[in-house]
Amino acid sequence: MIEGACRYVVKDRMEITGARWGLEGGEAVLKLRALYLNGRFRGVLEIHEQQEYQRNHQAKFAEMPKARSHLRLIPTGKG
C-alpha cells in the first residue's frame, strides 16, 4: 500500500517525459503535490498569500512619509 502511494505521488510526477527536475525543484513539486492530495493546499496557499501581502505591500507602505498638508490660498487684496 505504501509502495503504491509513493509511486502515485513521486514516480508518476517525476518521470514525465521531457521534464527536467533538479533536487530543489523536484522537492518543491513533491511538497505541493502532497499538500494537494491531502486536501491542505488551499489553506497553505491562503497563508502564503497573506504573508506575501504583508511582506511586499503592508511593510513597504507603512514606511512611506506622511503626505504634506494641502496648500491654502492667501488673499492678496487684489481683484
mmCIF file of the N, C-alpha and C atoms, coordinates in Angstrom:
data_MODEL
# 
_entry.id   MODEL 
# 
loop_
_atom_site.group_PDB 
_atom_site.id 
_atom_site.type_symbol 
_atom_site.label_atom_id 
_atom_site.label_alt_id 
_atom_site.label_comp_id 
_atom_site.label_asym_id 
_atom_site.label_entity_id 
_atom_site.label_seq_id 
_atom_site.pdbx_PDB_ins_code 
_atom_site.Cartn_x 
_atom_site.Cartn_y 
_atom_site.Cartn_z 
_atom_site.occupancy 
_atom_site.B_iso_or_equiv 
_atom_site.pdbx_formal_charge 
_atom_site.auth_seq_id 
_atom_site.auth_comp_id 
_atom_site.auth_asym_id 
_atom_site.auth_atom_id 
_atom_site.pdbx_PDB_model_num 
ATOM 1   N N  . MET A 1 1  ? 0.819   -1.181 0.000   1.00 0.00 ? 1  MET A N  1 
ATOM 2   C CA . MET A 1 1  ? 0.000   0.000  0.000   1.00 0.00 ? 1  MET A CA 1 
ATOM 3   C C  . MET A 1 1  ? 0.877   1.266  0.000   1.00 0.00 ? 1  MET A C  1 
ATOM 4   N N  . ILE A 1 2  ? 1.884   1.286  0.850   1.00 0.00 ? 2  ILE A N  1 
ATOM 5   C CA . ILE A 1 2  ? 2.785   2.449  0.916   1.00 0.00 ? 2  ILE A CA 1 
ATOM 6   C C  . ILE A 1 2  ? 3.552   2.589  -0.395  1.00 0.00 ? 2  ILE A C  1 
ATOM 7   N N  . GLU A 1 3  ? 3.963   1.468  -0.937  1.00 0.00 ? 3  GLU A N  1 
ATOM 8   C CA . GLU A 1 3  ? 4.704   1.493  -2.196  1.00 0.00 ? 3  GLU A CA 1 
ATOM 9   C C  . GLU A 1 3  ? 3.860   2.081  -3.320  1.00 0.00 ? 3  GLU A C  1 
ATOM 10  N N  . GLY A 1 4  ? 2.596   1.722  -3.366  1.00 0.00 ? 4  GLY A N  1 
ATOM 11  C CA . GLY A 1 4  ? 1.694   2.263  -4.381  1.00 0.00 ? 4  GLY A CA 1 
ATOM 12  C C  . GLY A 1 4  ? 1.481   3.754  -4.203  1.00 0.00 ? 4  GLY A C  1 
ATOM 13  N N  . ALA A 1 5  ? 1.389   4.209  -2.949  1.00 0.00 ? 5  ALA A N  1 
ATOM 14  C CA . ALA A 1 5  ? 1.218   5.642  -2.679  1.00 0.00 ? 5  ALA A CA 1 
ATOM 15  C C  . ALA A 1 5  ? 2.462   6.413  -3.098  1.00 0.00 ? 5  ALA A C  1 
ATOM 16  N N  . CYS A 1 6  ? 3.637   5.867  -2.816  1.00 0.00 ? 6  CYS A N  1 
ATOM 17  C CA . CYS A 1 6  ? 4.880   6.534  -3.225  1.00 0.00 ? 6  CYS A CA 1 
ATOM 18  C C  . CYS A 1 6  ? 4.964   6.628  -4.743  1.00 0.00 ? 6  CYS A C  1 
ATOM 19  N N  . ARG A 1 7  ? 4.574   5.569  -5.426  1.00 0.00 ? 7  ARG A N  1 
ATOM 20  C CA . ARG A 1 7  ? 4.602   5.605  -6.879  1.00 0.00 ? 7  ARG A CA 1 
ATOM 21  C C  . ARG A 1 7  ? 3.648   6.669  -7.397  1.00 0.00 ? 7  ARG A C  1 
ATOM 22  N N  . TYR A 1 8  ? 2.486   6.756  -6.779  1.00 0.00 ? 8  TYR A N  1 
ATOM 23  C CA . TYR A 1 8  ? 1.473   7.724  -7.200  1.00 0.00 ? 8  TYR A CA 1 
ATOM 24  C C  . TYR A 1 8  ? 1.969   9.157  -6.989  1.00 0.00 ? 8  TYR A C  1 
ATOM 25  N N  . VAL A 1 9  ? 2.570   9.420  -5.844  1.00 0.00 ? 9  VAL A N  1 
ATOM 26  C CA . VAL A 1 9  ? 2.996   10.785 -5.512  1.00 0.00 ? 9  VAL A CA 1 
ATOM 27  C C  . VAL A 1 9  ? 4.320   11.131 -6.179  1.00 0.00 ? 9  VAL A C  1 
ATOM 28  N N  . VAL A 1 10 ? 5.264   10.224 -6.166  1.00 0.00 ? 10 VAL A N  1 
ATOM 29  C CA . VAL A 1 10 ? 6.619   10.551 -6.604  1.00 0.00 ? 10 VAL A CA 1 
ATOM 30  C C  . VAL A 1 10 ? 6.887   10.141 -8.051  1.00 0.00 ? 10 VAL A C  1 
ATOM 31  N N  . LYS A 1 11 ? 6.840   8.892  -8.316  1.00 0.00 ? 11 LYS A N  1 
ATOM 32  C CA . LYS A 1 11 ? 7.322   8.367  -9.593  1.00 0.00 ? 11 LYS A CA 1 
ATOM 33  C C  . LYS A 1 11 ? 6.533   8.921  -10.775 1.00 0.00 ? 11 LYS A C  1 
ATOM 34  N N  . ASP A 1 12 ? 5.218   8.904  -10.708 1.00 0.00 ? 12 ASP A N  1 
ATOM 35  C CA . ASP A 1 12 ? 4.420   9.376  -11.840 1.00 0.00 ? 12 ASP A CA 1 
ATOM 36  C C  . ASP A 1 12 ? 4.705   10.835 -12.165 1.00 0.00 ? 12 ASP A C  1 
ATOM 37  N N  . ARG A 1 13 ? 4.956   11.639 -11.152 1.00 0.00 ? 13 ARG A N  1 
ATOM 38  C CA . ARG A 1 13 ? 5.201   13.066 -11.371 1.00 0.00 ? 13 ARG A CA 1 
ATOM 39  C C  . ARG A 1 13 ? 6.630   13.317 -11.828 1.00 0.00 ? 13 ARG A C  1 
ATOM 40  N N  . MET A 1 14 ? 7.577   12.603 -11.281 1.00 0.00 ? 14 MET A N  1 
ATOM 41  C CA . MET A 1 14 ? 8.983   12.877 -11.556 1.00 0.00 ? 14 MET A CA 1 
ATOM 42  C C  . MET A 1 14 ? 9.467   12.288 -12.888 1.00 0.00 ? 14 MET A C  1 
ATOM 43  N N  . GLU A 1 15 ? 8.722   11.334 -13.435 1.00 0.00 ? 15 GLU A N  1 
ATOM 44  C CA . GLU A 1 15 ? 9.173   10.698 -14.670 1.00 0.00 ? 15 GLU A CA 1 
ATOM 45  C C  . GLU A 1 15 ? 8.362   11.137 -15.886 1.00 0.00 ? 15 GLU A C  1 
ATOM 46  N N  . ILE A 1 16 ? 7.843   12.356 -15.863 1.00 0.00 ? 16 ILE A N  1 
ATOM 47  C CA . ILE A 1 16 ? 7.120   12.869 -17.016 1.00 0.00 ? 16 ILE A CA 1 
ATOM 48  C C  . ILE A 1 16 ? 8.110   13.049 -18.156 1.00 0.00 ? 16 ILE A C  1 
ATOM 49  N N  . THR A 1 17 ? 7.739   12.616 -19.340 1.00 0.00 ? 17 THR A N  1 
ATOM 50  C CA . THR A 1 17 ? 8.624   12.696 -20.492 1.00 0.00 ? 17 THR A CA 1 
ATOM 51  C C  . THR A 1 17 ? 9.003   14.143 -20.778 1.00 0.00 ? 17 THR A C  1 
ATOM 52  N N  . GLY A 1 18 ? 10.296  14.388 -20.924 1.00 0.00 ? 18 GLY A N  1 
ATOM 53  C CA . GLY A 1 18 ? 10.789  15.711 -21.277 1.00 0.00 ? 18 GLY A CA 1 
ATOM 54  C C  . GLY A 1 18 ? 10.986  16.648 -20.102 1.00 0.00 ? 18 GLY A C  1 
ATOM 55  N N  . ALA A 1 19 ? 10.554  16.259 -18.927 1.00 0.00 ? 19 ALA A N  1 
ATOM 56  C CA . ALA A 1 19 ? 10.706  17.124 -17.752 1.00 0.00 ? 19 ALA A CA 1 
ATOM 57  C C  . ALA A 1 19 ? 12.114  16.974 -17.192 1.00 0.00 ? 19 ALA A C  1 
ATOM 58  N N  . ARG A 1 20 ? 12.656  18.083 -16.736 1.00 0.00 ? 20 ARG A N  1 
ATOM 59  C CA . ARG A 1 20 ? 13.958  18.059 -16.079 1.00 0.00 ? 20 ARG A CA 1 
ATOM 60  C C  . ARG A 1 20 ? 13.770  18.572 -14.665 1.00 0.00 ? 20 ARG A C  1 
ATOM 61  N N  . TRP A 1 21 ? 14.184  17.792 -13.709 1.00 0.00 ? 21 TRP A N  1 
ATOM 62  C CA . TRP A 1 21 ? 13.995  18.153 -12.311 1.00 0.00 ? 21 TRP A CA 1 
ATOM 63  C C  . TRP A 1 21 ? 15.338  18.207 -11.616 1.00 0.00 ? 21 TRP A C  1 
ATOM 64  N N  . GLY A 1 22 ? 15.598  19.318 -10.966 1.00 0.00 ? 22 GLY A N  1 
ATOM 65  C CA . GLY A 1 22 ? 16.730  19.396 -10.068 1.00 0.00 ? 22 GLY A CA 1 
ATOM 66  C C  . GLY A 1 22 ? 16.262  18.957 -8.690  1.00 0.00 ? 22 GLY A C  1 
ATOM 67  N N  . LEU A 1 23 ? 17.160  18.852 -7.768  1.00 0.00 ? 23 LEU A N  1 
ATOM 68  C CA . LEU A 1 23 ? 16.807  18.400 -6.428  1.00 0.00 ? 23 LEU A CA 1 
ATOM 69  C C  . LEU A 1 23 ? 15.835  19.364 -5.748  1.00 0.00 ? 23 LEU A C  1 
ATOM 70  N N  . GLU A 1 24 ? 16.120  20.673 -5.805  1.00 0.00 ? 24 GLU A N  1 
ATOM 71  C CA . GLU A 1 24 ? 15.249  21.650 -5.142  1.00 0.00 ? 24 GLU A CA 1 
ATOM 72  C C  . GLU A 1 24 ? 13.879  21.739 -5.814  1.00 0.00 ? 24 GLU A C  1 
ATOM 73  N N  . GLY A 1 25 ? 13.855  21.793 -7.135  1.00 0.00 ? 25 GLY A N  1 
ATOM 74  C CA . GLY A 1 25 ? 12.590  21.883 -7.858  1.00 0.00 ? 25 GLY A CA 1 
ATOM 75  C C  . GLY A 1 25 ? 11.742  20.643 -7.675  1.00 0.00 ? 25 GLY A C  1 
ATOM 76  N N  . GLY A 1 26 ? 12.394  19.483 -7.720  1.00 0.00 ? 26 GLY A N  1 
ATOM 77  C CA . GLY A 1 26 ? 11.666  18.229 -7.523  1.00 0.00 ? 26 GLY A CA 1 
ATOM 78  C C  . GLY A 1 26 ? 11.068  18.134 -6.134  1.00 0.00 ? 26 GLY A C  1 
ATOM 79  N N  . GLU A 1 27 ? 11.827  18.563 -5.145  1.00 0.00 ? 27 GLU A N  1 
ATOM 80  C CA . GLU A 1 27 ? 11.324  18.541 -3.767  1.00 0.00 ? 27 GLU A CA 1 
ATOM 81  C C  . GLU A 1 27 ? 10.143  19.491 -3.603  1.00 0.00 ? 27 GLU A C  1 
ATOM 82  N N  . ALA A 1 28 ? 10.225  20.677 -4.221  1.00 0.00 ? 28 ALA A N  1 
ATOM 83  C CA . ALA A 1 28 ? 9.137   21.644 -4.135  1.00 0.00 ? 28 ALA A CA 1 
ATOM 84  C C  . ALA A 1 28 ? 7.865   21.092 -4.778  1.00 0.00 ? 28 ALA A C  1 
ATOM 85  N N  . VAL A 1 29 ? 7.999   20.446 -5.928  1.00 0.00 ? 29 VAL A N  1 
ATOM 86  C CA . VAL A 1 29 ? 6.843   19.864 -6.610  1.00 0.00 ? 29 VAL A CA 1 
ATOM 87  C C  . VAL A 1 29 ? 6.230   18.749 -5.763  1.00 0.00 ? 29 VAL A C  1 
ATOM 88  N N  . LEU A 1 30 ? 7.064   17.922 -5.158  1.00 0.00 ? 30 LEU A N  1 
ATOM 89  C CA . LEU A 1 30 ? 6.549   16.832 -4.324  1.00 0.00 ? 30 LEU A CA 1 
ATOM 90  C C  . LEU A 1 30 ? 5.812   17.361 -3.095  1.00 0.00 ? 30 LEU A C  1 
ATOM 91  N N  . LYS A 1 31 ? 6.325   18.431 -2.488  1.00 0.00 ? 31 LYS A N  1 
ATOM 92  C CA . LYS A 1 31 ? 5.645   19.011 -1.323  1.00 0.00 ? 31 LYS A CA 1 
ATOM 93  C C  . LYS A 1 31 ? 4.288   19.574 -1.718  1.00 0.00 ? 31 LYS A C  1 
ATOM 94  N N  . LEU A 1 32 ? 4.244   20.286 -2.836  1.00 0.00 ? 32 LEU A N  1 
ATOM 95  C CA . LEU A 1 32 ? 2.972   20.838 -3.302  1.00 0.00 ? 32 LEU A CA 1 
ATOM 96  C C  . LEU A 1 32 ? 1.984   19.734 -3.657  1.00 0.00 ? 32 LEU A C  1 
ATOM 97  N N  . ARG A 1 33 ? 2.478   18.697 -4.307  1.00 0.00 ? 33 ARG A N  1 
ATOM 98  C CA . ARG A 1 33 ? 1.599   17.574 -4.682  1.00 0.00 ? 33 ARG A CA 1 
ATOM 99  C C  . ARG A 1 33 ? 1.062   16.864 -3.441  1.00 0.00 ? 33 ARG A C  1 
ATOM 100 N N  . ALA A 1 34 ? 1.902   16.688 -2.434  1.00 0.00 ? 34 ALA A N  1 
ATOM 101 C CA . ALA A 1 34 ? 1.445   16.047 -1.191  1.00 0.00 ? 34 ALA A CA 1 
ATOM 102 C C  . ALA A 1 34 ? 0.393   16.912 -0.500  1.00 0.00 ? 34 ALA A C  1 
ATOM 103 N N  . LEU A 1 35 ? 0.593   18.234 -0.473  1.00 0.00 ? 35 LEU A N  1 
ATOM 104 C CA . LEU A 1 35 ? -0.415  19.130 0.117   1.00 0.00 ? 35 LEU A CA 1 
ATOM 105 C C  . LEU A 1 35 ? -1.731  19.033 -0.637  1.00 0.00 ? 35 LEU A C  1 
ATOM 106 N N  . TYR A 1 36 ? -1.655  19.002 -1.960  1.00 0.00 ? 36 TYR A N  1 
ATOM 107 C CA . TYR A 1 36 ? -2.868  18.923 -2.773  1.00 0.00 ? 36 TYR A CA 1 
ATOM 108 C C  . TYR A 1 36 ? -3.612  17.614 -2.527  1.00 0.00 ? 36 TYR A C  1 
ATOM 109 N N  . LEU A 1 37 ? -2.872  16.520 -2.509  1.00 0.00 ? 37 LEU A N  1 
ATOM 110 C CA . LEU A 1 37 ? -3.501  15.203 -2.313  1.00 0.00 ? 37 LEU A CA 1 
ATOM 111 C C  . LEU A 1 37 ? -4.085  15.057 -0.912  1.00 0.00 ? 37 LEU A C  1 
ATOM 112 N N  . ASN A 1 38 ? -3.530  15.761 0.071   1.00 0.00 ? 38 ASN A N  1 
ATOM 113 C CA . ASN A 1 38 ? -4.051  15.701 1.439   1.00 0.00 ? 38 ASN A CA 1 
ATOM 114 C C  . ASN A 1 38 ? -5.193  16.687 1.675   1.00 0.00 ? 38 ASN A C  1 
ATOM 115 N N  . GLY A 1 39 ? -5.487  17.515 0.680   1.00 0.00 ? 39 GLY A N  1 
ATOM 116 C CA . GLY A 1 39 ? -6.571  18.483 0.824   1.00 0.00 ? 39 GLY A CA 1 
ATOM 117 C C  . GLY A 1 39 ? -6.179  19.725 1.619   1.00 0.00 ? 39 GLY A C  1 
ATOM 118 N N  . ARG A 1 40 ? -4.900  19.966 1.800   1.00 0.00 ? 40 ARG A N  1 
ATOM 119 C CA . ARG A 1 40 ? -4.433  21.106 2.596   1.00 0.00 ? 40 ARG A CA 1 
ATOM 120 C C  . ARG A 1 40 ? -3.861  22.221 1.738   1.00 0.00 ? 40 ARG A C  1 
ATOM 121 N N  . PHE A 1 41 ? -3.867  22.058 0.420   1.00 0.00 ? 41 PHE A N  1 
ATOM 122 C CA . PHE A 1 41 ? -3.243  23.028 -0.474  1.00 0.00 ? 41 PHE A CA 1 
ATOM 123 C C  . PHE A 1 41 ? -3.892  24.403 -0.376  1.00 0.00 ? 41 PHE A C  1 
ATOM 124 N N  . ARG A 1 42 ? -5.221  24.459 -0.354  1.00 0.00 ? 42 ARG A N  1 
ATOM 125 C CA . ARG A 1 42 ? -5.932  25.750 -0.322  1.00 0.00 ? 42 ARG A CA 1 
ATOM 126 C C  . ARG A 1 42 ? -5.570  26.546 0.936   1.00 0.00 ? 42 ARG A C  1 
ATOM 127 N N  . GLY A 1 43 ? -5.531  25.896 2.086   1.00 0.00 ? 43 GLY A N  1 
ATOM 128 C CA . GLY A 1 43 ? -5.186  26.581 3.337   1.00 0.00 ? 43 GLY A CA 1 
ATOM 129 C C  . GLY A 1 43 ? -3.768  27.111 3.337   1.00 0.00 ? 43 GLY A C  1 
ATOM 130 N N  . VAL A 1 44 ? -2.834  26.307 2.838   1.00 0.00 ? 44 VAL A N  1 
ATOM 131 C CA . VAL A 1 44 ? -1.438  26.736 2.779   1.00 0.00 ? 44 VAL A CA 1 
ATOM 132 C C  . VAL A 1 44 ? -1.294  27.885 1.784   1.00 0.00 ? 44 VAL A C  1 
ATOM 133 N N  . LEU A 1 45 ? -2.020  27.823 0.674   1.00 0.00 ? 45 LEU A N  1 
ATOM 134 C CA . LEU A 1 45 ? -1.964  28.892 -0.320  1.00 0.00 ? 45 LEU A CA 1 
ATOM 135 C C  . LEU A 1 45 ? -2.477  30.211 0.261   1.00 0.00 ? 45 LEU A C  1 
ATOM 136 N N  . GLU A 1 46 ? -3.550  30.159 1.035   1.00 0.00 ? 46 GLU A N  1 
ATOM 137 C CA . GLU A 1 46 ? -4.086  31.375 1.657   1.00 0.00 ? 46 GLU A CA 1 
ATOM 138 C C  . GLU A 1 46 ? -3.083  31.983 2.640   1.00 0.00 ? 46 GLU A C  1 
ATOM 139 N N  . ILE A 1 47 ? -2.435  31.144 3.434   1.00 0.00 ? 47 ILE A N  1 
ATOM 140 C CA . ILE A 1 47 ? -1.411  31.630 4.370   1.00 0.00 ? 47 ILE A CA 1 
ATOM 141 C C  . ILE A 1 47 ? -0.258  32.267 3.599   1.00 0.00 ? 47 ILE A C  1 
ATOM 142 N N  . HIS A 1 48 ? 0.174   31.617 2.528   1.00 0.00 ? 48 HIS A N  1 
ATOM 143 C CA . HIS A 1 48 ? 1.266   32.142 1.709   1.00 0.00 ? 48 HIS A CA 1 
ATOM 144 C C  . HIS A 1 48 ? 0.896   33.499 1.111   1.00 0.00 ? 48 HIS A C  1 
ATOM 145 N N  . GLU A 1 49 ? -0.329  33.632 0.610   1.00 0.00 ? 49 GLU A N  1 
ATOM 146 C CA . GLU A 1 49 ? -0.769  34.896 0.022   1.00 0.00 ? 49 GLU A CA 1 
ATOM 147 C C  . GLU A 1 49 ? -0.808  36.008 1.065   1.00 0.00 ? 49 GLU A C  1 
ATOM 148 N N  . GLN A 1 50 ? -1.239  35.704 2.285   1.00 0.00 ? 50 GLN A N  1 
ATOM 149 C CA . GLN A 1 50 ? -1.261  36.708 3.358   1.00 0.00 ? 50 GLN A CA 1 
ATOM 150 C C  . GLN A 1 50 ? 0.160   37.162 3.696   1.00 0.00 ? 50 GLN A C  1 
ATOM 151 N N  . GLN A 1 51 ? 1.080   36.226 3.794   1.00 0.00 ? 51 GLN A N  1 
ATOM 152 C CA . GLN A 1 51 ? 2.468   36.570 4.102   1.00 0.00 ? 51 GLN A CA 1 
ATOM 153 C C  . GLN A 1 51 ? 3.100   37.398 2.982   1.00 0.00 ? 51 GLN A C  1 
ATOM 154 N N  . GLU A 1 52 ? 2.808   37.053 1.738   1.00 0.00 ? 52 GLU A N  1 
ATOM 155 C CA . GLU A 1 52 ? 3.325   37.823 0.602   1.00 0.00 ? 52 GLU A CA 1 
ATOM 156 C C  . GLU A 1 52 ? 2.779   39.246 0.633   1.00 0.00 ? 52 GLU A C  1 
ATOM 157 N N  . TYR A 1 53 ? 1.504   39.404 0.946   1.00 0.00 ? 53 TYR A N  1 
ATOM 158 C CA . TYR A 1 53 ? 0.901   40.733 1.021   1.00 0.00 ? 53 TYR A CA 1 
ATOM 159 C C  . TYR A 1 53 ? 1.588   41.567 2.107   1.00 0.00 ? 53 TYR A C  1 
ATOM 160 N N  . GLN A 1 54 ? 1.782   40.975 3.265   1.00 0.00 ? 54 GLN A N  1 
ATOM 161 C CA . GLN A 1 54 ? 2.424   41.699 4.360   1.00 0.00 ? 54 GLN A CA 1 
ATOM 162 C C  . GLN A 1 54 ? 3.859   42.068 4.007   1.00 0.00 ? 54 GLN A C  1 
ATOM 163 N N  . ARG A 1 55 ? 4.582   41.152 3.399   1.00 0.00 ? 55 ARG A N  1 
ATOM 164 C CA . ARG A 1 55 ? 5.988   41.389 3.077   1.00 0.00 ? 55 ARG A CA 1 
ATOM 165 C C  . ARG A 1 55 ? 6.146   42.404 1.941   1.00 0.00 ? 55 ARG A C  1 
ATOM 166 N N  . ASN A 1 56 ? 5.314   42.316 0.913   1.00 0.00 ? 56 ASN A N  1 
ATOM 167 C CA . ASN A 1 56 ? 5.506   43.141 -0.274  1.00 0.00 ? 56 ASN A CA 1 
ATOM 168 C C  . ASN A 1 56 ? 4.721   44.438 -0.285  1.00 0.00 ? 56 ASN A C  1 
ATOM 169 N N  . HIS A 1 57 ? 3.629   44.517 0.455   1.00 0.00 ? 57 HIS A N  1 
ATOM 170 C CA . HIS A 1 57 ? 2.796   45.704 0.373   1.00 0.00 ? 57 HIS A CA 1 
ATOM 171 C C  . HIS A 1 57 ? 2.678   46.437 1.706   1.00 0.00 ? 57 HIS A C  1 
ATOM 172 N N  . GLN A 1 58 ? 2.213   45.751 2.717   1.00 0.00 ? 58 GLN A N  1 
ATOM 173 C CA . GLN A 1 58 ? 1.992   46.388 4.008   1.00 0.00 ? 58 GLN A CA 1 
ATOM 174 C C  . GLN A 1 58 ? 3.278   46.973 4.570   1.00 0.00 ? 58 GLN A C  1 
ATOM 175 N N  . ALA A 1 59 ? 4.343   46.229 4.537   1.00 0.00 ? 59 ALA A N  1 
ATOM 176 C CA . ALA A 1 59 ? 5.606   46.696 5.112   1.00 0.00 ? 59 ALA A CA 1 
ATOM 177 C C  . ALA A 1 59 ? 6.151   47.897 4.342   1.00 0.00 ? 59 ALA A C  1 
ATOM 178 N N  . LYS A 1 60 ? 6.050   47.893 3.034   1.00 0.00 ? 60 LYS A N  1 
ATOM 179 C CA . LYS A 1 60 ? 6.581   48.991 2.234   1.00 0.00 ? 60 LYS A CA 1 
ATOM 180 C C  . LYS A 1 60 ? 5.760   50.260 2.404   1.00 0.00 ? 60 LYS A C  1 
ATOM 181 N N  . PHE A 1 61 ? 4.446   50.135 2.440   1.00 0.00 ? 61 PHE A N  1 
ATOM 182 C CA . PHE A 1 61 ? 3.605   51.316 2.550   1.00 0.00 ? 61 PHE A CA 1 
ATOM 183 C C  . PHE A 1 61 ? 3.576   51.870 3.973   1.00 0.00 ? 61 PHE A C  1 
ATOM 184 N N  . ALA A 1 62 ? 3.924   51.074 4.947   1.00 0.00 ? 62 ALA A N  1 
ATOM 185 C CA . ALA A 1 62 ? 3.977   51.555 6.327   1.00 0.00 ? 62 ALA A CA 1 
ATOM 186 C C  . ALA A 1 62 ? 5.153   52.518 6.511   1.00 0.00 ? 62 ALA A C  1 
ATOM 187 N N  . GLU A 1 63 ? 6.187   52.384 5.689   1.00 0.00 ? 63 GLU A N  1 
ATOM 188 C CA . GLU A 1 63 ? 7.380   53.219 5.792   1.00 0.00 ? 63 GLU A CA 1 
ATOM 189 C C  . GLU A 1 63 ? 7.278   54.506 4.979   1.00 0.00 ? 63 GLU A C  1 
ATOM 190 N N  . MET A 1 64 ? 6.197   54.704 4.258   1.00 0.00 ? 64 MET A N  1 
ATOM 191 C CA . MET A 1 64 ? 6.062   55.893 3.419   1.00 0.00 ? 64 MET A CA 1 
ATOM 192 C C  . MET A 1 64 ? 5.915   57.146 4.290   1.00 0.00 ? 64 MET A C  1 
ATOM 193 N N  . PRO A 1 65 ? 6.510   58.264 3.850   1.00 0.00 ? 65 PRO A N  1 
ATOM 194 C CA . PRO A 1 65 ? 6.369   59.501 4.621   1.00 0.00 ? 65 PRO A CA 1 
ATOM 195 C C  . PRO A 1 65 ? 4.933   60.015 4.563   1.00 0.00 ? 65 PRO A C  1 
ATOM 196 N N  . LYS A 1 66 ? 4.567   60.774 5.570   1.00 0.00 ? 66 LYS A N  1 
ATOM 197 C CA . LYS A 1 66 ? 3.222   61.336 5.602   1.00 0.00 ? 66 LYS A CA 1 
ATOM 198 C C  . LYS A 1 66 ? 3.091   62.400 4.522   1.00 0.00 ? 66 LYS A C  1 
ATOM 199 N N  . ALA A 1 67 ? 1.893   62.512 3.994   1.00 0.00 ? 67 ALA A N  1 
ATOM 200 C CA . ALA A 1 67 ? 1.641   63.492 2.936   1.00 0.00 ? 67 ALA A CA 1 
ATOM 201 C C  . ALA A 1 67 ? 1.640   64.890 3.523   1.00 0.00 ? 67 ALA A C  1 
ATOM 202 N N  . ARG A 1 68 ? 2.040   65.857 2.721   1.00 0.00 ? 68 ARG A N  1 
ATOM 203 C CA . ARG A 1 68 ? 2.012   67.252 3.148   1.00 0.00 ? 68 ARG A CA 1 
ATOM 204 C C  . ARG A 1 68 ? 0.574   67.724 3.246   1.00 0.00 ? 68 ARG A C  1 
ATOM 205 N N  . SER A 1 69 ? 0.374   68.723 4.082   1.00 0.00 ? 69 SER A N  1 
ATOM 206 C CA . SER A 1 69 ? -0.967  69.291 4.159   1.00 0.00 ? 69 SER A CA 1 
ATOM 207 C C  . SER A 1 69 ? -1.233  70.054 2.866   1.00 0.00 ? 69 SER A C  1 
ATOM 208 N N  . HIS A 1 70 ? -2.490  70.223 2.546   1.00 0.00 ? 70 HIS A N  1 
ATOM 209 C CA . HIS A 1 70 ? -2.879  70.894 1.312   1.00 0.00 ? 70 HIS A CA 1 
ATOM 210 C C  . HIS A 1 70 ? -2.518  72.376 1.366   1.00 0.00 ? 70 HIS A C  1 
ATOM 211 N N  . LEU A 1 71 ? -2.240  72.925 0.216   1.00 0.00 ? 71 LEU A N  1 
ATOM 212 C CA . LEU A 1 71 ? -1.906  74.345 0.119   1.00 0.00 ? 71 LEU A CA 1 
ATOM 213 C C  . LEU A 1 71 ? -3.165  75.193 0.331   1.00 0.00 ? 71 LEU A C  1 
ATOM 214 N N  . ARG A 1 72 ? -2.966  76.361 0.914   1.00 0.00 ? 72 ARG A N  1 
ATOM 215 C CA . ARG A 1 72 ? -4.087  77.285 1.117   1.00 0.00 ? 72 ARG A CA 1 
ATOM 216 C C  . ARG A 1 72 ? -3.831  78.556 0.327   1.00 0.00 ? 72 ARG A C  1 
ATOM 217 N N  . LEU A 1 73 ? -4.892  79.135 -0.170  1.00 0.00 ? 73 LEU A N  1 
ATOM 218 C CA . LEU A 1 73 ? -4.770  80.421 -0.866  1.00 0.00 ? 73 LEU A CA 1 
ATOM 219 C C  . LEU A 1 73 ? -4.718  81.547 0.146   1.00 0.00 ? 73 LEU A C  1 
ATOM 220 N N  . ILE A 1 74 ? -3.802  82.474 -0.057  1.00 0.00 ? 74 ILE A N  1 
ATOM 221 C CA . ILE A 1 74 ? -3.691  83.626 0.842   1.00 0.00 ? 74 ILE A CA 1 
ATOM 222 C C  . ILE A 1 74 ? -4.250  84.834 0.103   1.00 0.00 ? 74 ILE A C  1 
ATOM 223 N N  . PRO A 1 75 ? -5.243  85.507 0.671   1.00 0.00 ? 75 PRO A N  1 
ATOM 224 C CA . PRO A 1 75 ? -5.817  86.663 -0.024  1.00 0.00 ? 75 PRO A CA 1 
ATOM 225 C C  . PRO A 1 75 ? -4.780  87.781 -0.112  1.00 0.00 ? 75 PRO A C  1 
ATOM 226 N N  . THR A 1 76 ? -4.644  88.351 -1.320  1.00 0.00 ? 76 THR A N  1 
ATOM 227 C CA . THR A 1 76 ? -3.666  89.416 -1.562  1.00 0.00 ? 76 THR A CA 1 
ATOM 228 C C  . THR A 1 76 ? -4.321  90.779 -1.596  1.00 0.00 ? 76 THR A C  1 
ATOM 229 N N  . GLY A 1 77 ? -5.608  90.853 -1.591  1.00 0.00 ? 77 GLY A N  1 
ATOM 230 C CA . GLY A 1 77 ? -6.311  92.131 -1.651  1.00 0.00 ? 77 GLY A CA 1 
ATOM 231 C C  . GLY A 1 77 ? -6.474  92.648 -3.064  1.00 0.00 ? 77 GLY A C  1 
ATOM 232 N N  . LYS A 1 78 ? -5.945  91.916 -4.067  1.00 0.00 ? 78 LYS A N  1 
ATOM 233 C CA . LYS A 1 78 ? -6.093  92.329 -5.462  1.00 0.00 ? 78 LYS A CA 1 
ATOM 234 C C  . LYS A 1 78 ? -7.281  91.592 -6.068  1.00 0.00 ? 78 LYS A C  1 
ATOM 235 N N  . GLY A 1 79 ? -8.046  92.276 -6.824  1.00 0.00 ? 79 GLY A N  1 
ATOM 236 C CA . GLY A 1 79 ? -9.110  91.793 -7.656  1.00 0.00 ? 79 GLY A CA 1 
ATOM 237 C C  . GLY A 1 79 ? -10.077 90.925 -7.083  1.00 0.00 ? 79 GLY A C  1 
# 
